[in-house]
C-alpha cells in the first residue's frame, strides 16, 4: 500500500518516487544520524490524487502548446493553474492524517505551538542531473492554523512561471514530475547559510565555500544581503580567504507565525556571524556529508543554534564538470586535455567511437614506449578504471598528459600549433610547480627507439620528398587492400570474426602512420618553422602553405565544384537543383534518376568521400554516405557561388609566390639564404599536404569501411532480435561488441533483454549529453576546470593594446577582410551566404565545404595546424582563431573586419 505520509525514519522515506529528491536526501542524512531537524513528508501519492481533479487536468493541458518566450501567456497560464490548486478542498481524511503527524512532531519537540517549514520536494529536483534549485517555494515559520493552506501553495509552486520555463528548457515533461511536501521542525537559527563542498566557480574539490549571515537563511538565498564569505582548504583545514559582509538585514521568525525583517546593528555588521572555530567545524561536517554521496560535491543549506549545526537541505552541485575517475594504480594530481578541442568537435562521442579512438591511440603509445603497462583489453574495455591515458567524462574523451608534465621534456611540449588557448593554460600549469619532474629513464629508452629511426626517415624524405610521399601512399594502398580482403575472406563471414578483423586493423594502422606518415609530415613542419625564422614577417611564411600540392580536403572541394559545373551546364538538372527540395533530390539520387554522367560523378564522390561526416573521428556517427542530403544541399549552395572555386585556388597559390618574393627581398644574406628558402619551400609544397592525409587516408577511410561492414554484420543481431537497429552497436564498447557478436553467432537468446536495455540506457545518456555545450579545454583531477585562457595572467611584454570594439585572437591565415557575421553552430543548417564571415566554435573536415562560400573565418578554438586554419590558408581566407566567446561577442549581420595577419577583429557597425 502506498502511504500518504511518512516520517524521516521510515524505510520508505528514501524512495525517490514517493518523497522526491529533497525528501530522500533529508531522510538519508537523518537515518545516518546527522543533525537534521525532524520532519514528516506528505508523499507524491497525495499530490497525484489532487491532480486527478478534472478542472486541474484541463488547466495543465494548456502547458503542452505553451510558448515560454511569450512572457504574458506564460504568466497567465501559471497564475490560472496555481489559483485552481490553491482553491481545491482537500479530503477530510488527508487533512486529519496531516494534523496527526503534525501533533506527533510537536510532541517530539515538546512544543504545542510548533512552527514548521513547508518545503517542496519534487521527483526531478536535487538530483545529480538537475538540482532545480529555487524552482519551487518554501514557507517558513508556518503554524498549524495555516499549514494546509501553505501545503497547497507548495503544490502550486510547481507551476510558477520560472518552474514551467525551466522544465521546458530542460526538456522535462511536467507529467513525469511528482511533488512531495516536507513538513520540518523550524529551527530558530542564530546564524544560517550555505556551504559548497567544492568551489562552484573553479571546480576545485579540495575547497569548501561557506556563506553565512544572522538569523534565517532567507535573506542570503534571496540575495538581500552581503554575507560573510569563507574559502577553506580541506587538506589542512585552513581558511584561505575570508570576507566579512555587511549583513545589513536579518530575517527572524515571529512568535505568532511568519517572518519579519530587522535592520542589523552597525556594530554587528562588522563582526563575523560565526567564529573561525565553527567555520572549520562546519567545513569538516559538510565534507562528511559529501562522503555519503560518493564524494559528489553538494550544495548544503544549514543553520546554527545553541552551538549546534543543523542540516536543512542538501542538493548536488550540477554545474561542475564531472572528473574522470582514477584508473587502477593511479594517484596524485592529474591533468587532462580535451580530445574534442584538438579535433574541433565538441559534441559527445559514442561508446563505440570512444573505445575505437582509445584502442587506436593506445596502440600508438605502446609502439613509442609510452603507457607500456596497458593492454588492448584495457583500451576496448567498458570499465573506466582500466583507462589510464584516454579517459571519459560526459561522453567526451580526455587525454591524461600528466606523464608529459612530470617529465624533463615538458619544457619543449607545446600545443600552440593545435590550440593557442590550451597552450597558454598548459604553460601556466607547467610553471605552477604542481607537477614535480620524475625520472622516466625506461620510457626515454623506448622513445628513442622510435625517435631515432623517425629522424633518419625524415632526413631521407627531406632529401627525396617525392620518394617519401610515394612510399607513404603505396603503403596506405597495401593497408586498404588488407582491410578489404579481410572483410571479404570466407573466414570472416560471421559477426565475431568481423569484430576480430576490425581489432586487427586498429592494431596495424598506427605503425603504418608512424613509419610512413610522420616521417613526411615532420620535415614539412620543420621547413615551415625555419621559413618563419628567415622571414621578416612570419605570416609570409604561413602564406607559402597556400602553394602546397592539394591535400585530401582541398581535392574533395574541387571534385564537388566539378560536379557543380556539370550541373550548371545541364539545364534540366540545374532546374531540379534550383526548384526541388533536398529531400526530393536525395530520393532521385538513390533511384539513379539523374543523367548518367552526373549520377556517375556524384556516386564517385560518395565512393571516395562518403566516409566523411560531421564528427567523423567518431566511428559511431553517421557518414555522408548515410546522409547524402548534406552534400546535395552543399551543391545547391555552390550553384550560388559566382567566383569559381578553382579560380580561388589559383589566386591563393599565386599569393603564395608573391609571399615568397617578399621573403626573398628581405633576406639579409640573399646569396646564401635564397637557395635555402627555395629548398625549404619546395619541401613544404610537396610534403605539407600530407598533414591531412594520415587522418583521411588512414583513420577516416578505415572508419568508413569498418563501420559499413560491422553495421552489415549487426543486421544479424537485429534479425535474431538482440538489438532493434544495426546502428545500436554504436552504443557499445568494443569488448561489449565482442560479446554481442558471440551471443548472436551462438544464439544466446536469454541475453536479448540485457542488450536492448543496456543500449537504451546509453542512448538516453548520449542524448542528454548532447545538450551540454560548454566543454572545458583542460580538466584537473582536483576539479579545477579551464574553459578558456581568460583567467590565465598575461605576460606584460606580449600584451596588445586594443581600441574599443576590437578583439584579439591568434592569426593563422593572413589577409584583411570586411563583411557580415554569420554565427554557425551546425554546418548542415548554416544559412551561410556568399562572402559572409563564418564565426563558430571549431571546425572539422565536414565543415570544409562551407569555406569556398565564406569571406573570412573566426574560431573560438584552434591553432596553426588546426583543420580550419590549414584549409583557410589554402583558400586564401583571412582567419583568426582562439577568440574566446566569439559566438556571443558577435551577432548575425554585424559588420566586422578580420585581420588574419595580426589577429585583430574590429566591429565596424551593428
GUKELUM-910069 format. One record per residue (C-alpha): residue in one letter; z, x, y. Coordinates in steps of 0.1 Angstrom, whole numbers, padded with zeros to 4 digits, always signed. Example, Ala and Ser with C-alpha at 12.3 -4.5 7.8 and 13.67 -1.06 7.14 Angstrom:
% residues 2
a+0078+0123-0045s+0071+0137-0011
***
This chain:
% residues 910
x+0000+0000+0000x-0009+0013+0034x+0021+0014+0057x+0021+0001+0093x+0049+0026+0104x+0061+0059+0091x+0088+0084+0100x+0080+0121+0106x+0098+0130+0074x+0077+0105+0054x+0054+0123+0029x+0025+0102+0042x+0031+0113+0078x+0008+0143+0071x-0022+0121+0062x-0048+0125+0090x-0065+0092+0084x-0031+0074+0087x-0013+0092+0116x-0041+0111+0135x-0042+0148+0144x-0013+0149+0167x+0009+0129+0143x+0000+0153+0114x+0009+0184+0135x+0043+0170+0146x+0051+0159+0110x+0042+0193+0096x+0064+0211+0121x+0092+0186+0116x+0091+0190+0079x+0090+0228+0083x+0123+0225+0102x+0110+0234+0136x+0128+0218+0165x+0107+0186+0171x+0121+0155+0188x+0125+0128+0162x+0098+0101+0161x+0081+0074+0142x+0043+0067+0141x+0025+0034+0143x-0003+0041+0119x-0040+0036+0122x-0037+0006+0099x-0023-0014+0128x-0050-0003+0152x-0077-0012+0127x-0063-0047+0123x-0062-0051+0161x-0098-0041+0165x-0109-0066+0139x-0104-0092+0167x-0139-0108+0173x-0135-0105+0211x-0128-0068+0209x-0156-0062+0184x-0181-0079+0207x-0169-0057+0237x-0171-0025+0217x-0207-0032+0206x-0218-0025+0242x-0209+0012+0238x-0238+0018+0214x-0265+0015+0241x-0244+0028+0269x-0259+0054+0292x-0230+0077+0301x-0248+0091+0331x-0246+0057+0347x-0211+0060+0361x-0208+0025+0373x-0219+0010+0340x-0196+0034+0321x-0166+0024+0342x-0173-0014+0339x-0176-0013+0301x-0145+0009+0299x-0124-0015+0321x-0136-0046+0302x-0126-0031+0268x-0092-0019+0280x-0084-0053+0295x-0091-0071+0263x-0070-0047+0242x-0041-0049+0266x-0041-0087+0267x-0041-0093+0229x-0009-0108+0215x+0004-0087+0186x+0016-0105+0154x+0054-0110+0153x+0058-0091+0121x+0043-0060+0136x+0065-0063+0167x+0096-0067+0146x+0087-0037+0125x+0082-0015+0156x+0116-0026+0170x+0133-0019+0137x+0121+0017+0137x+0130+0020+0174x+0165+0009+0167x+0167+0034+0139x+0156+0061+0163x+0182+0050+0188x+0209+0052+0163x+0199+0087+0153x+0201+0098+0189x+0233+0078+0194x+0218+0061+0224x+0212+0024+0225x+0191+0027+0257x+0169+0054+0243x+0139+0064+0263x+0108+0074+0243x+0075+0090+0249x+0045+0069+0237x+0017+0093+0227x-0018+0086+0212x-0028+0103+0180x-0065+0099+0171x-0080+0109+0138x-0105+0131+0156x-0082+0149+0180x-0061+0180+0178x-0083+0193+0150x-0098+0228+0146x-0133+0214+0157x-0123+0192+0186x-0090+0192+0205x-0097+0161+0227x-0071+0175+0250x-0062+0149+0276x-0087+0123+0264x-0060+0096+0256x-0030+0086+0277x+0007+0095+0272x+0036+0074+0287x+0070+0090+0294x+0105+0075+0296x+0094+0042+0281x+0122+0017+0274x+0125-0009+0247x+0116-0036+0272x+0081-0023+0279x+0074-0005+0246x+0049-0030+0232x+0030-0030+0265x+0027+0008+0265x+0016+0009+0229x-0013-0015+0237x-0022+0006+0268x-0022+0037+0245x-0047+0020+0222x-0068+0010+0252x-0068+0046+0264x-0092+0055+0236x-0118+0037+0257x-0112+0053+0291x-0145+0063+0308x-0138+0100+0302x-0129+0094+0265x-0161+0074+0259x-0182+0101+0277x-0165+0130+0258x-0172+0114+0224x-0208+0106+0233x-0215+0141+0244x-0198+0155+0212x-0219+0131+0190x-0188+0114+0177x-0191+0077+0170x-0161+0057+0181x-0163+0036+0149x-0151+0065+0128x-0121+0072+0150x-0088+0055+0144x-0058+0057+0166x-0021+0060+0157x+0007+0059+0182x+0037+0082+0182x+0070+0069+0195x+0090+0100+0201x+0126+0105+0214x+0124+0115+0251x+0140+0149+0259x+0154+0151+0295x+0140+0185+0299x+0153+0210+0324x+0121+0231+0320x+0088+0223+0304x+0054+0239+0300x+0026+0250+0278x+0021+0281+0256x-0011+0295+0242x-0007+0317+0211x-0038+0337+0222x-0053+0343+0256x-0076+0313+0262x-0097+0333+0286x-0103+0367+0269x-0096+0355+0234x-0070+0383+0228x-0050+0372+0198x-0021+0396+0204x-0011+0380+0236x+0009+0348+0243x+0003+0330+0276x+0031+0308+0289x+0032+0285+0320x+0065+0268+0329x+0079+0245+0355x+0110+0225+0363x+0115+0190+0348x+0089+0173+0327x+0056+0190+0320x+0035+0162+0335x+0033+0180+0369x+0019+0210+0352x-0007+0194+0329x-0018+0172+0357x-0024+0202+0380x+0001+0191+0407x+0019+0224+0409x+0015+0261+0405x+0037+0271+0376x+0054+0303+0366x+0028+0323+0346x+0036+0349+0319x+0014+0371+0297x+0033+0386+0267x+0021+0413+0244x+0033+0402+0210x+0032+0436+0193x+0062+0448+0213x+0073+0416+0229x+0067+0430+0263x+0060+0407+0294x+0028+0424+0306x+0023+0402+0336x+0045+0378+0355x+0036+0355+0384x+0062+0332+0399x+0046+0300+0410x+0058+0277+0438x+0067+0248+0415x+0068+0226+0447x+0073+0194+0427x+0093+0184+0397x+0090+0152+0377x+0121+0137+0360x+0130+0105+0342x+0147+0076+0359x+0178+0060+0344x+0161+0026+0341x+0129+0040+0327x+0098+0055+0341x+0095+0088+0360x+0099+0099+0396x+0086+0129+0416x+0110+0151+0436x+0104+0179+0461x+0117+0213+0448x+0142+0230+0470x+0129+0261+0488x+0153+0285+0470x+0144+0271+0436x+0107+0277+0442x+0112+0314+0444x+0132+0315+0412x+0119+0317+0377x+0123+0284+0358x+0131+0304+0327x+0146+0339+0323x+0127+0367+0306x+0151+0363+0276x+0140+0328+0270x+0103+0336+0277x+0104+0362+0249x+0122+0338+0226x+0096+0312+0232x+0068+0337+0226x+0083+0345+0192x+0087+0308+0184x+0051+0298+0191x+0038+0328+0171x+0059+0315+0142x+0043+0281+0146x+0008+0297+0146x+0016+0311+0111x+0019+0276+0098x-0017+0270+0109x-0030+0301+0091x-0028+0322+0123x-0053+0299+0141x-0045+0301+0178x-0026+0270+0191x-0021+0252+0225x+0016+0241+0224x+0035+0218+0248x+0072+0225+0248x+0104+0216+0267x+0138+0233+0272x+0171+0216+0274x+0207+0230+0269x+0194+0264+0257x+0171+0249+0231x+0133+0247+0229x+0116+0215+0216x+0080+0213+0205x+0063+0182+0218x+0026+0187+0209x+0005+0212+0190x-0033+0214+0191x-0057+0242+0182x-0075+0262+0210x-0110+0251+0202x-0127+0271+0229x-0121+0305+0213x-0149+0320+0192x-0138+0325+0156x-0132+0360+0144x-0149+0371+0112x-0123+0379+0086x-0115+0414+0075x-0132+0424+0043x-0113+0438+0014x-0095+0471+0023x-0103+0468+0060x-0077+0471+0087x-0072+0481+0123x-0093+0472+0153x-0130+0463+0145x-0159+0460+0169x-0188+0437+0160x-0221+0432+0179x-0243+0401+0178x-0272+0404+0154x-0288+0374+0171x-0288+0391+0205x-0307+0421+0190x-0332+0397+0176x-0335+0375+0206x-0324+0345+0185x-0290+0329+0191x-0292+0297+0170x-0272+0296+0137x-0287+0313+0107x-0288+0295+0073x-0267+0308+0044x-0299+0319+0026x-0311+0337+0057x-0277+0353+0063x-0274+0367+0028x-0311+0379+0028x-0307+0399+0060x-0273+0412+0048x-0290+0423+0015x-0320+0439+0032x-0299+0458+0057x-0272+0467+0031x-0298+0485+0010x-0310+0503+0041x-0275+0515+0050x-0267+0527+0015x-0300+0546+0014x-0289+0566+0045x-0254+0572+0032x-0235+0545+0051x-0214+0518+0035x-0218+0536+0001x-0188+0518-0013x-0205+0484-0012x-0230+0469-0037x-0258+0444-0038x-0233+0420-0053x-0213+0422-0021x-0244+0416+0000x-0255+0385-0018x-0220+0370-0022x-0208+0338-0005x-0173+0353-0003x-0168+0366+0033x-0142+0391+0021x-0170+0411+0005x-0189+0415+0037x-0179+0448+0053x-0206+0455+0078x-0226+0423+0082x-0201+0395+0088x-0205+0359+0097x-0189+0336+0123x-0201+0302+0134x-0232+0307+0112x-0242+0338+0131x-0244+0374+0119x-0223+0401+0134x-0227+0438+0127x-0195+0458+0124x-0201+0491+0143x-0165+0504+0140x-0178+0533+0118x-0201+0544+0146x-0174+0541+0173x-0149+0562+0153x-0175+0590+0145x-0182+0621+0166x-0218+0610+0171x-0207+0579+0191x-0214+0598+0223x-0252+0596+0216x-0250+0560+0203x-0268+0537+0227x-0281+0501+0228x-0297+0503+0262x-0332+0500+0247x-0322+0468+0230x-0298+0450+0254x-0286+0465+0286x-0255+0443+0289x-0244+0450+0253x-0249+0488+0260x-0227+0486+0291x-0199+0469+0272x-0201+0494+0243x-0199+0523+0267x-0168+0507+0282x-0152+0503+0248x-0161+0539+0238x-0142+0553+0267x-0112+0529+0264x-0098+0551+0236x-0094+0521+0214x-0113+0539+0186x-0100+0574+0178x-0126+0597+0162x-0123+0602+0125x-0137+0628+0102x-0168+0615+0083x-0180+0647+0065x-0194+0630+0034x-0212+0604+0054x-0228+0631+0075x-0240+0649+0044x-0257+0618+0032x-0270+0610+0066x-0285+0645+0070x-0303+0640+0036x-0320+0611+0053x-0325+0625+0088x-0339+0659+0079x-0369+0645+0059x-0373+0619+0087x-0376+0648+0112x-0402+0666+0091x-0423+0634+0086x-0420+0626+0123x-0433+0660+0132x-0462+0656+0108x-0470+0622+0123x-0468+0636+0158x-0494+0663+0149x-0515+0639+0128x-0508+0604+0142x-0538+0586+0126x-0529+0600+0092x-0493+0588+0096x-0505+0554+0107x-0530+0551+0078x-0504+0563+0053x-0479+0536+0065x-0505+0508+0063x-0516+0519+0028x-0480+0519+0016x-0475+0484+0031x-0506+0471+0013x-0494+0485-0020x-0460+0469-0014x-0475+0435-0008x-0496+0439-0039x-0464+0444-0058x-0449+0412-0043x-0480+0391-0051x-0483+0405-0087x-0446+0399-0094x-0447+0362-0085x-0480+0358-0105x-0466+0375-0135x-0461+0353-0166x-0425+0365-0169x-0416+0351-0135x-0427+0315-0142x-0391+0302-0144x-0367+0298-0114x-0343+0325-0125x-0369+0352-0128x-0384+0344-0094x-0350+0348-0078x-0346+0382-0096x-0380+0393-0084x-0370+0383-0048x-0339+0405-0051x-0360+0434-0063x-0383+0430-0033x-0354+0432-0010x-0342+0465-0026x-0377+0481-0023x-0386+0472+0013x-0360+0493+0032x-0371+0525+0015x-0408+0519+0024x-0400+0511+0060x-0377+0541+0063x-0401+0567+0048x-0433+0555+0064x-0425+0532+0093x-0396+0550+0110x-0415+0584+0109x-0443+0567+0130x-0420+0549+0155x-0397+0579+0162x-0424+0602+0177x-0437+0573+0197x-0403+0567+0213x-0397+0604+0219x-0431+0607+0235x-0422+0578+0259x-0388+0594+0267x-0405+0627+0276x-0431+0610+0297x-0404+0592+0316x-0388+0626+0323x-0421+0640+0335x-0429+0610+0357x-0418+0608+0393x-0414+0571+0387x-0402+0563+0352x-0417+0528+0355x-0452+0545+0355x-0443+0559+0320x-0435+0524+0309x-0468+0511+0322x-0485+0536+0298x-0475+0514+0269x-0500+0488+0281x-0527+0510+0267x-0513+0511+0231x-0536+0500+0203x-0529+0463+0196x-0497+0455+0178x-0495+0425+0154x-0481+0402+0181x-0509+0410+0206x-0536+0407+0179x-0522+0373+0170x-0527+0360+0205x-0562+0374+0207x-0571+0356+0175x-0556+0324+0189x-0577+0330+0220x-0608+0335+0199x-0602+0301+0183x-0597+0286+0218x-0631+0299+0229x-0647+0284+0198x-0632+0250+0206x-0644+0253+0242x-0679+0259+0231x-0679+0228+0208x-0679+0196+0229x-0668+0173+0201x-0638+0194+0190x-0629+0201+0227x-0627+0164+0234x-0605+0159+0204x-0580+0186+0216x-0581+0171+0251x-0576+0135+0241x-0559+0133+0208x-0522+0137+0202x-0510+0169+0185x-0498+0148+0155x-0533+0134+0150x-0548+0169+0153x-0524+0182+0126x-0535+0153+0104x-0572+0162+0110x-0565+0199+0103x-0547+0191+0070x-0575+0168+0059x-0601+0195+0069x-0619+0173+0094x-0626+0200+0120x-0661+0216+0120x-0664+0242+0093x-0662+0274+0114x-0633+0262+0135x-0615+0249+0104x-0620+0283+0087x-0607+0303+0118x-0575+0281+0120x-0569+0284+0083x-0574+0321+0085x-0549+0323+0114x-0523+0305+0093x-0531+0327+0063x-0521+0358+0084x-0496+0345+0109x-0483+0313+0092x-0453+0333+0081x-0441+0334+0117x-0419+0308+0134x-0390+0303+0157x-0361+0323+0144x-0384+0339+0119x-0357+0365+0109x-0340+0337+0091x-0359+0331+0059x-0343+0296+0058x-0362+0285+0089x-0395+0267+0088x-0426+0287+0094x-0457+0278+0114x-0475+0271+0081x-0448+0244+0076x-0452+0231+0111x-0488+0237+0123x-0483+0213+0153x-0467+0243+0172x-0499+0263+0171x-0522+0234+0177x-0501+0225+0207x-0504+0260+0219x-0542+0259+0216x-0541+0228+0238x-0522+0249+0264x-0546+0278+0260x-0575+0255+0268x-0560+0251+0303x-0560+0289+0310x-0586+0300+0335x-0581+0337+0333x-0593+0348+0298x-0566+0365+0277x-0589+0393+0265x-0596+0400+0302x-0559+0401+0309x-0556+0427+0281x-0583+0448+0296x-0568+0446+0331x-0534+0456+0316x-0550+0485+0298x-0567+0496+0330x-0534+0496+0349x-0520+0520+0322x-0547+0546+0331x-0540+0541+0368x-0503+0548+0360x-0515+0579+0341x-0534+0592+0371x-0503+0587+0393x-0482+0607+0369x-0507+0635+0367x-0510+0636+0405x-0473+0641+0409x-0468+0668+0383x-0451+0700+0397x-0469+0724+0374x-0501+0705+0367x-0519+0732+0348x-0491+0734+0322x-0479+0698+0322x-0512+0678+0323x-0522+0688+0287x-0487+0678+0276x-0488+0645+0294x-0522+0637+0278x-0510+0647+0243x-0479+0625+0246x-0500+0596+0260x-0524+0599+0231x-0495+0598+0206x-0480+0568+0224x-0513+0549+0223x-0516+0554+0185x-0481+0551+0173x-0462+0529+0197x-0479+0497+0185x-0462+0502+0151x-0428+0494+0167x-0435+0457+0159x-0453+0464+0126x-0423+0470+0103x-0408+0437+0113x-0441+0418+0109x-0459+0435+0080x-0426+0444+0063x-0400+0418+0069x-0417+0386+0082x-0447+0386+0058x-0423+0393+0030x-0401+0364+0040x-0432+0341+0043x-0444+0349+0008x-0409+0348-0008x-0400+0316+0009x-0432+0299-0003x-0427+0309-0039x-0389+0301-0040x-0394+0267-0025x-0421+0261-0051x-0397+0270-0079x-0369+0250-0062x-0390+0219-0069x-0379+0224-0105x-0343+0218-0093x-0355+0187-0074x-0372+0174-0105x-0341+0179-0125x-0320+0162-0098x-0298+0192-0090x-0309+0191-0053x-0326+0165-0031x-0352+0186-0014x-0367+0220-0022x-0356+0235+0011x-0320+0226+0003x-0318+0261-0013x-0318+0275+0023x-0281+0263+0025x-0271+0285-0005x-0263+0322-0005x-0283+0344-0029x-0255+0345-0055x-0254+0307-0055x-0292+0305-0057x-0290+0326-0088x-0265+0301-0103x-0286+0271-0093x-0317+0287-0108x-0297+0293-0141x-0284+0257-0141x-0319+0244-0135x-0336+0265-0162x-0308+0258-0187x-0304+0221-0177x-0267+0223-0169x-0267+0186-0157x-0229+0185-0152x-0234+0207-0121x-0257+0182-0103x-0230+0167-0081x-0215+0201-0074x-0247+0214-0059x-0255+0183-0039x-0220+0182-0024x-0220+0219-0015x-0254+0217+0002x-0244+0186+0021x-0213+0203+0035x-0233+0233+0045x-0259+0212+0063x-0232+0193+0082x-0216+0226+0093x-0250+0241+0102x-0259+0210+0123x-0226+0212+0141x-0231+0249+0149x-0265+0241+0165x-0246+0226+0194x-0228+0260+0201x-0249+0275+0228x-0226+0302+0243x-0226+0332+0219x-0207+0364+0227x-0226+0397+0228x-0196+0415+0213x-0166+0404+0192x-0134+0424+0187x-0112+0417+0157x-0082+0412+0181x-0100+0382+0195x-0114+0397+0227x-0149+0384+0234x-0176+0397+0257x-0201+0371+0267x-0218+0393+0292x-0212+0426+0311x-0200+0409+0343x-0163+0418+0335x-0171+0455+0330x-0163+0476+0361x-0194+0491+0378x-0199+0528+0383x-0199+0530+0422x-0227+0557+0422x-0250+0532+0404x-0242+0502+0425x-0271+0485+0442x-0266+0466+0474x-0281+0431+0472x-0291+0408+0500x-0282+0371+0500x-0303+0353+0474x-0310+0385+0455x-0301+0391+0419x-0303+0423+0398x-0313+0429+0362x-0330+0457+0343x-0367+0463+0350x-0387+0466+0317x-0423+0459+0329x-0435+0470+0363x-0451+0448+0389x-0442+0422+0415x-0450+0385+0411x-0441+0354+0431x-0442+0320+0416x-0423+0289+0405x-0395+0290+0380x-0397+0273+0346x-0365+0272+0325x-0374+0272+0288x-0349+0266+0260x-0374+0259+0233x-0409+0273+0231x-0421+0242+0213x-0413+0219+0242x-0416+0244+0270x-0437+0225+0295x-0446+0259+0309x-0476+0257+0333x-0501+0284+0340x-0487+0310+0364x-0450+0298+0363x-0422+0323+0358x-0407+0320+0324x-0369+0321+0325x-0350+0319+0292x-0321+0334+0273x-0341+0357+0250x-0374+0357+0230x-0385+0364+0195x-0422+0367+0184x-0425+0329+0182x-0424+0328+0220x-0453+0352+0224x-0479+0325+0226x-0463+0315+0259x-0468+0349+0275x-0505+0345+0285x-0496+0314+0304x-0466+0329+0323x-0468+0348+0355x-0436+0368+0350x-0406+0369+0327x-0369+0368+0333x-0345+0371+0304x-0307+0367+0303x-0306+0393+0275x-0327+0422+0263x-0336+0458+0268x-0366+0482+0270x-0376+0477+0233x-0367+0441+0230x-0397+0420+0219x-0402+0402+0252x-0402+0435+0271x-0428+0451+0249x-0452+0421+0249x-0448+0416+0287x-0459+0452+0293x-0489+0447+0272x-0499+0416+0292x-0491+0433+0325x-0464+0407+0333x-0436+0418+0356x-0404+0414+0336x-0367+0417+0343x-0340+0414+0315x-0302+0414+0314x-0299+0388+0342x-0267+0372+0332x-0266+0334+0335x-0302+0333+0348x-0308+0297+0335x-0280+0285+0357x-0288+0307+0387x-0324+0295+0390x-0338+0260+0385x-0372+0245+0378x-0397+0245+0406x-0377+0271+0426x-0400+0298+0442x-0388+0333+0434x-0401+0369+0435x-0397+0390+0403x-0399+0428+0408x-0403+0444+0374x-0403+0478+0389x-0367+0478+0403x-0351+0448+0386x-0346+0427+0417x-0352+0390+0417x-0353+0372+0451x-0351+0335+0458x-0378+0327+0483x-0374+0289+0486x-0360+0259+0467
***
